[in-house]
Amino acid sequence: MGKVYRIGFLRASPLPKDLAEAFQQGLRELGYVDGQNVVVDYRLTDGSVDQLPQLAEDLVRSKVDVILASGGAAAVAAEKATTSVPIVLVGVYDPVELGVTASLSHPGANITGLAVVSADLFGKRLELLRELVPKLRRVAVISDPANPPNRLQLNAVEVAARALGVQLQLVSVRSSNDFDSAFKAVRADALFQLDSPFFTTQRIRLVELAMRSRLPAIYGYREMVDAGGLMSYGARYPDLYRRAATYVDKILKGAKPADLPVEQPTKFELVINLKTAKALGLTIPPSLLARADEVIQ
């Protein structure tokens, strides 16, 4: 029997079924079958980033062959836990600014993978929100300060807001106990939720609060829209997770992470929940509907 490789999968939230299947499909296409010639050791949290450093250290101690770091907080924890075990990033916002890679073309050290680095992405979300709410003047931005990439995401939103002449109201949320008071403090025409694993795990409650507050909202993950949120625009994450298997394969075959450029997504999707729009009394402009990759009725 040949070598059985071990992959440590680190993530600060439960792993959606479509992402798990996309990664496993990517592995199968390259000849790896979980439980036969590869074992994937999942270390997931309930949305808390505080547990990640310990989980990352556990994976290093268990002598995995490679760590898949899903999301920015997982990337930071993995980078601090080891300088020798190869790390493949997936879905990490701006890893250079985050401080985990030297550059995209030459990531250096033991880290490479797939990143979402375009500040334009957050500007595009704000533009979509204004297209939906033509008289948009003030937008509440809900942020998770415990999630390292949120600071970088907020910077991108602030640049876009200045260009569009839109005021921002920053609303920081540190735990689910803050949700009610945070939404009561909102004085805005719409809501912009930054990407955070904590928010994704709390999506049903956050969507309900946005609805109760009569706030049109845009999100980065389609799971929010599947849960009843109004609109999302972001990378097609299953594509990233399927592609991550290619990086794992190259590393297991001897490639050095430092020599593998960090890739950026090429596919993005706009998802609109028409039922939510109707409940909010909003009419989705035909131009917006025409550009949607999926419309939930």
C-alpha positions as a Python dict, from the first residue, in 0.01 Angstrom:
ca = {
    (1, 'M'): (0, 0, 0),
    (2, 'G'): (131, 345, -95),
    (3, 'K'): (166, 649, 127),
    (4, 'V'): (-147, 793, 280),
    (5, 'Y'): (-120, 1172, 282),
    (6, 'R'): (-272, 1380, 559),
    (7, 'I'): (-434, 1716, 493),
    (8, 'G'): (-528, 1941, 784),
    (9, 'F'): (-832, 2154, 704),
    (10, 'L'): (-852, 2464, 927),
    (11, 'R'): (-1156, 2693, 923),
    (12, 'A'): (-1331, 2930, 1165),
    (13, 'S'): (-1683, 2807, 1093),
    (14, 'P'): (-1868, 2493, 989),
    (15, 'L'): (-1786, 2389, 632),
    (16, 'P'): (-2080, 2422, 391),
    (17, 'K'): (-2160, 2100, 209),
    (18, 'D'): (-2099, 2247, -137),
    (19, 'L'): (-1748, 2362, -44),
    (20, 'A'): (-1657, 2028, 114),
    (21, 'E'): (-1783, 1845, -194),
    (22, 'A'): (-1598, 2081, -429),
    (23, 'F'): (-1268, 2019, -248),
    (24, 'Q'): (-1323, 1643, -240),
    (25, 'Q'): (-1416, 1648, -610),
    (26, 'G'): (-1095, 1837, -687),
    (27, 'L'): (-897, 1574, -497),
    (28, 'R'): (-1072, 1285, -676),
    (29, 'E'): (-1000, 1439, -1016),
    (30, 'L'): (-631, 1427, -923),
    (31, 'G'): (-642, 1068, -802),
    (32, 'Y'): (-691, 1120, -428),
    (33, 'V'): (-971, 942, -245),
    (34, 'D'): (-1039, 1039, 116),
    (35, 'G'): (-986, 738, 339),
    (36, 'Q'): (-772, 553, 83),
    (37, 'N'): (-460, 745, -22),
    (38, 'V'): (-543, 1069, 159),
    (39, 'V'): (-706, 1160, 490),
    (40, 'V'): (-856, 1505, 548),
    (41, 'D'): (-847, 1608, 915),
    (42, 'Y'): (-1109, 1881, 959),
    (43, 'R'): (-1054, 2130, 1241),
    (44, 'L'): (-1356, 2364, 1236),
    (45, 'T'): (-1502, 2608, 1488),
    (46, 'D'): (-1852, 2744, 1542),
    (47, 'G'): (-1752, 3086, 1407),
    (48, 'S'): (-1504, 3175, 1680),
    (49, 'V'): (-1152, 3272, 1569),
    (50, 'D'): (-1012, 3238, 1923),
    (51, 'Q'): (-980, 2860, 1895),
    (52, 'L'): (-785, 2868, 1567),
    (53, 'P'): (-428, 2907, 1705),
    (54, 'Q'): (-470, 2596, 1922),
    (55, 'L'): (-625, 2398, 1637),
    (56, 'A'): (-345, 2504, 1401),
    (57, 'E'): (-82, 2394, 1653),
    (58, 'D'): (-264, 2062, 1697),
    (59, 'L'): (-245, 2000, 1322),
    (60, 'V'): (127, 2078, 1315),
    (61, 'R'): (190, 1840, 1607),
    (62, 'S'): (-8, 1567, 1431),
    (63, 'K'): (240, 1592, 1142),
    (64, 'V'): (-1, 1666, 856),
    (65, 'D'): (160, 1693, 512),
    (66, 'V'): (-18, 2018, 427),
    (67, 'I'): (-261, 2258, 594),
    (68, 'L'): (-554, 2403, 402),
    (69, 'A'): (-633, 2738, 567),
    (70, 'S'): (-988, 2841, 481),
    (71, 'G'): (-1039, 3215, 534),
    (72, 'G'): (-820, 3495, 665),
    (73, 'A'): (-837, 3413, 1035),
    (74, 'A'): (-735, 3053, 966),
    (75, 'A'): (-450, 3177, 746),
    (76, 'V'): (-314, 3400, 1024),
    (77, 'A'): (-334, 3116, 1278),
    (78, 'A'): (-165, 2866, 1045),
    (79, 'E'): (111, 3110, 951),
    (80, 'K'): (192, 3167, 1317),
    (81, 'A'): (183, 2795, 1398),
    (82, 'T'): (444, 2674, 1148),
    (83, 'T'): (718, 2782, 911),
    (84, 'S'): (779, 2430, 781),
    (85, 'V'): (444, 2263, 708),
    (86, 'P'): (315, 2381, 365),
    (87, 'I'): (1, 2595, 387),
    (88, 'V'): (-256, 2635, 108),
    (89, 'L'): (-480, 2940, 150),
    (90, 'V'): (-833, 2941, 13),
    (91, 'G'): (-1076, 3234, 8),
    (92, 'V'): (-837, 3465, 199),
    (93, 'Y'): (-890, 3836, 151),
    (94, 'D'): (-569, 4020, 61),
    (95, 'P'): (-302, 3790, 214),
    (96, 'V'): (-23, 4042, 141),
    (97, 'E'): (-189, 4317, 343),
    (98, 'L'): (-284, 4057, 601),
    (99, 'G'): (86, 3981, 637),
    (100, 'V'): (85, 3610, 555),
    (101, 'T'): (248, 3627, 207),
    (102, 'A'): (527, 3847, 71),
    (103, 'S'): (354, 3900, -264),
    (104, 'L'): (109, 3724, -493),
    (105, 'S'): (360, 3628, -761),
    (106, 'H'): (627, 3518, -510),
    (107, 'P'): (445, 3435, -185),
    (108, 'G'): (765, 3320, -15),
    (109, 'A'): (809, 3093, 286),
    (110, 'N'): (567, 2799, 319),
    (111, 'I'): (240, 2959, 202),
    (112, 'T'): (51, 2987, -127),
    (113, 'G'): (-304, 2929, -252),
    (114, 'L'): (-612, 3118, -364),
    (115, 'A'): (-694, 3468, -247),
    (116, 'V'): (-962, 3731, -297),
    (117, 'V'): (-759, 4051, -318),
    (118, 'S'): (-954, 4301, -523),
    (119, 'A'): (-1065, 4608, -331),
    (120, 'D'): (-1290, 4665, -634),
    (121, 'L'): (-1501, 4374, -512),
    (122, 'F'): (-1623, 4575, -214),
    (123, 'G'): (-1672, 4883, -429),
    (124, 'K'): (-1883, 4673, -664),
    (125, 'R'): (-2103, 4562, -375),
    (126, 'L'): (-2160, 4923, -274),
    (127, 'E'): (-2244, 5015, -634),
    (128, 'L'): (-2497, 4730, -650),
    (129, 'L'): (-2654, 4853, -328),
    (130, 'R'): (-2688, 5203, -472),
    (131, 'E'): (-2837, 5065, -792),
    (132, 'L'): (-3099, 4895, -577),
    (133, 'V'): (-3155, 5201, -356),
    (134, 'P'): (-3109, 5501, -591),
    (135, 'K'): (-3141, 5758, -309),
    (136, 'L'): (-2872, 5585, -105),
    (137, 'R'): (-2705, 5838, 126),
    (138, 'R'): (-2596, 5645, 435),
    (139, 'V'): (-2493, 5280, 469),
    (140, 'A'): (-2442, 5089, 793),
    (141, 'V'): (-2137, 4861, 774),
    (142, 'I'): (-2151, 4570, 1015),
    (143, 'S'): (-1803, 4454, 1116),
    (144, 'D'): (-1651, 4175, 1326),
    (145, 'P'): (-1336, 4326, 1488),
    (146, 'A'): (-1214, 3979, 1593),
    (147, 'N'): (-1179, 3877, 1228),
    (148, 'P'): (-843, 4014, 1099),
    (149, 'P'): (-949, 4072, 734),
    (150, 'N'): (-1241, 4296, 838),
    (151, 'R'): (-1003, 4589, 888),
    (152, 'L'): (-880, 4554, 528),
    (153, 'Q'): (-1234, 4508, 395),
    (154, 'L'): (-1350, 4820, 577),
    (155, 'N'): (-1069, 5021, 417),
    (156, 'A'): (-1190, 4910, 74),
    (157, 'V'): (-1551, 5004, 154),
    (158, 'E'): (-1441, 5348, 281),
    (159, 'V'): (-1255, 5419, -45),
    (160, 'A'): (-1559, 5315, -249),
    (161, 'A'): (-1796, 5521, -30),
    (162, 'R'): (-1589, 5837, -82),
    (163, 'A'): (-1595, 5783, -458),
    (164, 'L'): (-1974, 5735, -457),
    (165, 'G'): (-2046, 6016, -210),
    (166, 'V'): (-2201, 5777, 41),
    (167, 'Q'): (-2171, 5813, 419),
    (168, 'L'): (-2085, 5509, 630),
    (169, 'Q'): (-2197, 5416, 980),
    (170, 'L'): (-1964, 5155, 1130),
    (171, 'V'): (-2137, 4903, 1355),
    (172, 'S'): (-1897, 4667, 1535),
    (173, 'V'): (-2030, 4338, 1671),
    (174, 'R'): (-1819, 4124, 1903),
    (175, 'S'): (-2074, 3861, 2001),
    (176, 'S'): (-2429, 3754, 1922),
    (177, 'N'): (-2537, 3938, 2240),
    (178, 'D'): (-2457, 4264, 2057),
    (179, 'F'): (-2687, 4202, 1761),
    (180, 'D'): (-3007, 4360, 1891),
    (181, 'S'): (-2839, 4676, 2021),
    (182, 'A'): (-2630, 4704, 1705),
    (183, 'F'): (-2932, 4701, 1478),
    (184, 'K'): (-3119, 4943, 1703),
    (185, 'A'): (-2828, 5185, 1663),
    (186, 'V'): (-2842, 5174, 1283),
    (187, 'R'): (-2949, 5498, 1118),
    (188, 'A'): (-2902, 5419, 753),
    (189, 'D'): (-3071, 5351, 420),
    (190, 'A'): (-2909, 5011, 375),
    (191, 'L'): (-2677, 4752, 530),
    (192, 'F'): (-2336, 4630, 410),
    (193, 'Q'): (-2213, 4320, 594),
    (194, 'L'): (-1839, 4254, 589),
    (195, 'D'): (-1725, 3894, 536),
    (196, 'S'): (-1675, 3702, 859),
    (197, 'P'): (-1710, 3334, 953),
    (198, 'F'): (-1889, 3445, 1271),
    (199, 'F'): (-2153, 3627, 1067),
    (200, 'T'): (-2199, 3326, 839),
    (201, 'T'): (-2272, 3099, 1135),
    (202, 'Q'): (-2522, 3357, 1265),
    (203, 'R'): (-2678, 3418, 922),
    (204, 'I'): (-3039, 3331, 1007),
    (205, 'R'): (-3054, 3578, 1295),
    (206, 'L'): (-2869, 3851, 1105),
    (207, 'V'): (-3100, 3817, 807),
    (208, 'E'): (-3404, 3832, 1036),
    (209, 'L'): (-3273, 4149, 1203),
    (210, 'A'): (-3210, 4315, 868),
    (211, 'M'): (-3564, 4228, 761),
    (212, 'R'): (-3716, 4348, 1088),
    (213, 'S'): (-3521, 4673, 1052),
    (214, 'R'): (-3646, 4707, 690),
    (215, 'L'): (-3286, 4735, 570),
    (216, 'P'): (-3189, 4635, 216),
    (217, 'A'): (-2863, 4444, 266),
    (218, 'I'): (-2577, 4309, 59),
    (219, 'Y'): (-2351, 4022, 159),
    (220, 'G'): (-2037, 3852, 31),
    (221, 'Y'): (-2156, 3493, 69),
    (222, 'R'): (-2453, 3338, -106),
    (223, 'E'): (-2533, 3137, 211),
    (224, 'M'): (-2671, 3464, 348),
    (225, 'V'): (-2913, 3489, 54),
    (226, 'D'): (-3007, 3123, 80),
    (227, 'A'): (-3099, 3203, 442),
    (228, 'G'): (-3331, 3485, 328),
    (229, 'G'): (-3087, 3773, 277),
    (230, 'L'): (-3153, 4015, -6),
    (231, 'M'): (-2845, 4010, -226),
    (232, 'S'): (-2488, 3878, -241),
    (233, 'Y'): (-2195, 3942, -470),
    (234, 'G'): (-1868, 3758, -440),
    (235, 'A'): (-1637, 3489, -568),
    (236, 'R'): (-1782, 3153, -662),
    (237, 'Y'): (-1636, 2975, -364),
    (238, 'P'): (-1692, 2613, -480),
    (239, 'D'): (-1459, 2692, -773),
    (240, 'L'): (-1190, 2812, -530),
    (241, 'Y'): (-1215, 2500, -312),
    (242, 'R'): (-1203, 2269, -611),
    (243, 'R'): (-898, 2458, -738),
    (244, 'A'): (-733, 2437, -392),
    (245, 'A'): (-695, 2063, -447),
    (246, 'T'): (-458, 2142, -737),
    (247, 'Y'): (-227, 2330, -500),
    (248, 'V'): (-238, 2045, -251),
    (249, 'D'): (-150, 1799, -528),
    (250, 'K'): (148, 2004, -649),
    (251, 'I'): (285, 2034, -295),
    (252, 'L'): (242, 1664, -221),
    (253, 'K'): (438, 1595, -542),
    (254, 'G'): (726, 1810, -422),
    (255, 'A'): (655, 2167, -530),
    (256, 'K'): (757, 2440, -287),
    (257, 'P'): (475, 2681, -186),
    (258, 'A'): (715, 2976, -231),
    (259, 'D'): (741, 2891, -602),
    (260, 'L'): (364, 2871, -663),
    (261, 'P'): (202, 3212, -732),
    (262, 'V'): (-115, 3296, -539),
    (263, 'E'): (-420, 3282, -768),
    (264, 'Q'): (-721, 3512, -768),
    (265, 'P'): (-1076, 3407, -855),
    (266, 'T'): (-1196, 3450, -1211),
    (267, 'K'): (-1565, 3376, -1148),
    (268, 'F'): (-1796, 3595, -944),
    (269, 'E'): (-2169, 3561, -886),
    (270, 'L'): (-2458, 3793, -809),
    (271, 'V'): (-2747, 3625, -626),
    (272, 'I'): (-3075, 3805, -556),
    (273, 'N'): (-3361, 3690, -335),
    (274, 'L'): (-3679, 3818, -501),
    (275, 'K'): (-3902, 3698, -217),
    (276, 'T'): (-3705, 3911, 29),
    (277, 'A'): (-3717, 4210, -204),
    (278, 'K'): (-4097, 4184, -218),
    (279, 'A'): (-4119, 4156, 160),
    (280, 'L'): (-3916, 4477, 188),
    (281, 'G'): (-4133, 4651, -70),
    (282, 'L'): (-3842, 4682, -311),
    (283, 'T'): (-3859, 4659, -688),
    (284, 'I'): (-3541, 4510, -829),
    (285, 'P'): (-3436, 4711, -1138),
    (286, 'P'): (-3458, 4499, -1457),
    (287, 'S'): (-3093, 4582, -1532),
    (288, 'L'): (-2993, 4426, -1201),
    (289, 'L'): (-3208, 4116, -1251),
    (290, 'A'): (-3060, 4068, -1597),
    (291, 'R'): (-2708, 4058, -1450),
    (292, 'A'): (-2795, 3817, -1169),
    (293, 'D'): (-2641, 3472, -1190),
    (294, 'E'): (-2925, 3334, -981),
    (295, 'V'): (-3261, 3472, -869),
    (296, 'I'): (-3428, 3305, -573),
    (297, 'Q'): (-3806, 3329, -609),
}
